[in-house]
């Protein structure tokens, strides 16, 4: 049984999908959970419903304005005076701004994708490192994607793949640069996870059947698989795993 008692964890994108499953796993392990949400407060409330009131804080921030991450970190830090773990999970995968789109749609998709998937979480990384240099260390878990390594099979999602590669590289840079400061950084790269984001992607590729047919296990990854891994990484039990990218795709992509 994982024990995160007395750890304070800031989790972004806690309202749905991987984030919601992760909020539940962290709470079940005893963590104090700061659950960030963009616009879906009801989703964040549902995800944290089993966490006692004294061990959770729900905070809203719209990452389409990257500067909103500054206020989020400040409010999160004020709650208990420290943040032990940052889980950078919040992200969007937008359609309609791909290779064949007009330039207005292209620019809008790239700007929004980079703001939410790269610039806002990067600001949180910056704030977290500054905080941990004062407190003696901490842990980052970045949720990337297998698209960061292999690209997307749909050119409509070129911005998404690029953004996931960017935040992965930023995380790896911190892992290397801050390892001697007891700042541990892990990257989790899911494959096809049973979330609305993946369901929307499958719809763009002709439905779930052809996507599932290409998976080695013939099944989608449950969000709980990702959540349980994040909870383990949050314990800091495997310090020398820092800098690693952990693939969770049922052997569909092996490197």
ABEGO torsion letter per residue (X at the ends): XBBABGBBBBBBGAABEAAAAAAAAAAAAGBBBBBBBAABAAAAAAAAAABBAAABBBBBBBAABAAAAAAAAAAAAAAAGBBABBBBABBBBBBGABAABBAAAAAAAAAAAAAAAAAAAAAAAAAAAAAAAAAGEBBBBBBBBAAAAAEBABAAAAAAAAAAAAAAAAAAAAAAAAAAAGBBBBBBBBBBBBBAAAAAAAAAAGEAAAAAAABAAGBBBBAAAAAAAAAAAAAGABAAABGBBBBBAGGABBX
